[in-house]
Amino acid sequence: MCDFISHNKQLFDELDIFIDSLTTKEGALIQVLHEAQGIFGYLPKEVQLHVARKLGVAPAKVYGVVTFYSYFTTEPVGKYKISVCLGTVCFVKGADKILSAFEKQLGIKVGETTSDFKFSLEGLRCLGACGLAPVVTVNGKVYGKVKPDQVSEILDTYRELELNC
């Protein structure tokens, strides 16, 4: 635990600044967890314990919130979070084939992250963009009317970003 904290001191400092800026800490747990996940990318045990201490709540309460809401994750995720809508309209229009294409090209399954932590893949029930079905998002950027043969093009966009850094 100390290694994680010492290796991420700047991130903990950033989280502390956010928490300290709150006018009231009562009822701020979900807000703080959203901020923490934005800073760290996920909510490991060390971050959950830190939040509990800073807010003066039981670690079990923090853990309960983290595990209740599907938005929160306790595992590291990729730099690029790929979400494939599997809602009814998207599914009827071939979302399962798009998901399979991502799995094949990334070498991972839904809920997994590539070994280089560049890409994570998830299936969602509905993104609310049925007029664009089938829909894929990458870190919130929407791709509509996606076809399986466009998956490599989408991935290449983000792979090229990595090369240009």
C-alpha positions in Angstrom: 0.0 0.0 0.0 2.8 2.4 0.8 4.4 1.9 -2.6 1.2 2.8 -4.4 0.8 5.9 -2.2 4.4 7.1 -2.5 4.4 6.4 -6.3 1.2 8.5 -6.7 1.8 11.3 -4.2 1.0 14.0 -6.8 -2.3 12.3 -7.6 -3.2 12.0 -3.9 -2.3 15.7 -3.5 -4.6 16.6 -6.4 -7.4 14.6 -4.8 -6.8 16.3 -1.4 -7.0 19.7 -3.0 -10.4 18.8 -4.5 -11.7 17.4 -1.2 -10.4 20.3 0.8 -12.2 22.7 -1.6 -15.6 21.2 -0.8 -17.8 23.5 1.3 -19.2 20.4 3.0 -17.9 16.9 3.1 -21.2 15.5 4.2 -23.0 13.7 1.3 -20.0 14.3 -1.0 -18.9 10.7 -1.2 -20.1 10.0 -4.8 -18.7 13.3 -6.0 -15.4 12.6 -4.4 -15.2 9.1 -5.9 -16.0 10.5 -9.4 -13.1 12.9 -9.0 -10.8 10.3 -7.6 -11.6 7.9 -10.5 -10.9 10.8 -12.9 -7.6 11.4 -11.3 -6.4 7.8 -10.8 -8.3 6.2 -13.6 -9.7 3.6 -11.2 -10.4 3.2 -7.5 -7.9 0.8 -5.9 -8.1 -0.1 -2.2 -5.5 2.6 -1.3 -7.6 5.4 -2.9 -10.8 4.1 -1.2 -9.1 4.1 2.2 -7.8 7.6 1.6 -11.2 8.9 0.7 -12.8 7.2 3.7 -10.2 8.9 6.0 -10.5 12.3 4.4 -14.4 12.2 4.5 -14.6 10.6 7.9 -16.7 7.7 6.7 -16.2 3.9 7.2 -14.1 2.2 4.5 -17.0 -0.3 4.2 -19.3 2.5 3.1 -16.8 3.7 0.4 -16.4 0.1 -0.8 -20.2 -0.4 -0.8 -20.7 2.7 -3.1 -17.8 1.7 -5.4 -19.1 -1.8 -5.9 -22.7 -0.8 -6.2 -22.4 1.7 -9.1 -21.2 0.2 -12.3 -19.5 3.4 -13.3 -16.8 2.9 -10.7 -14.0 0.4 -11.3 -11.5 -1.1 -8.9 -9.2 -2.4 -11.7 -7.0 -0.3 -14.0 -8.5 0.6 -17.3 -6.9 1.5 -20.6 -6.1 5.0 -21.7 -8.8 4.6 -24.4 -12.1 3.2 -23.1 -14.1 1.6 -25.9 -17.8 1.2 -25.3 -20.0 -0.7 -27.7 -23.7 -0.1 -27.3 -25.6 -3.4 -27.0 -29.1 -1.9 -26.7 -31.9 -3.4 -28.7 -31.5 -1.1 -31.8 -27.7 -1.4 -31.9 -27.9 -5.1 -31.3 -30.4 -5.6 -34.2 -28.1 -3.5 -36.4 -25.0 -5.7 -35.7 -23.4 -4.5 -32.5 -22.5 -8.1 -31.6 -20.3 -8.3 -34.8 -18.7 -5.0 -34.0 -17.9 -6.1 -30.4 -16.4 -9.4 -31.8 -14.3 -7.3 -34.2 -12.9 -5.2 -31.4 -12.2 -8.4 -29.3 -10.4 -10.0 -32.2 -8.3 -7.0 -33.1 -7.4 -6.1 -29.5 -7.0 -9.7 -28.3 -9.2 -9.1 -25.3 -12.7 -9.9 -24.2 -15.4 -7.5 -22.9 -14.4 -6.2 -19.5 -10.7 -6.6 -20.1 -7.8 -4.2 -20.8 -4.9 -4.8 -23.2 -1.6 -5.7 -21.5 -0.1 -2.3 -22.5 -3.1 -0.5 -20.7 -3.9 1.4 -23.9 -7.4 -0.1 -24.6 -10.3 -1.3 -22.4 -13.4 -2.8 -23.9 -16.9 -2.8 -22.5 -20.4 -3.5 -23.7 -23.2 -1.1 -22.5 -26.9 -1.6 -22.5 -27.9 1.7 -24.2 -26.0 4.9 -25.0 -29.2 6.8 -25.9 -28.1 7.4 -29.5 -30.4 5.0 -31.3 -30.6 7.1 -34.4 -26.9 6.5 -34.9 -27.1 2.7 -34.3 -24.9 0.8 -34.0 -22.9 3.1 -31.8 -19.3 2.9 -30.4 -17.7 5.5 -28.1 -14.0 5.9 -27.3 -13.5 8.0 -24.2 -16.9 9.6 -24.9 -16.3 10.4 -28.6 -19.2 9.0 -30.5 -18.9 6.9 -33.6 -22.2 6.2 -35.3 -23.5 3.7 -37.9 -20.3 1.6 -37.3 -19.6 -1.4 -39.4 -17.3 -4.2 -38.3 -14.8 -3.3 -41.1 -14.4 0.2 -39.5 -13.1 -1.2 -36.2 -9.5 -1.3 -37.4 -9.8 2.3 -38.6 -11.1 3.5 -35.3 -8.3 1.7 -33.4 -5.7 3.1 -35.8 -6.8 6.6 -35.0 -5.8 6.0 -31.3 -2.7 4.0 -32.1 -1.5 6.9 -34.2 -2.1 9.3 -31.4 0.2 7.2 -29.3 2.9 7.4 -31.9 2.7 11.1 -32.2 3.1 11.7 -28.4 
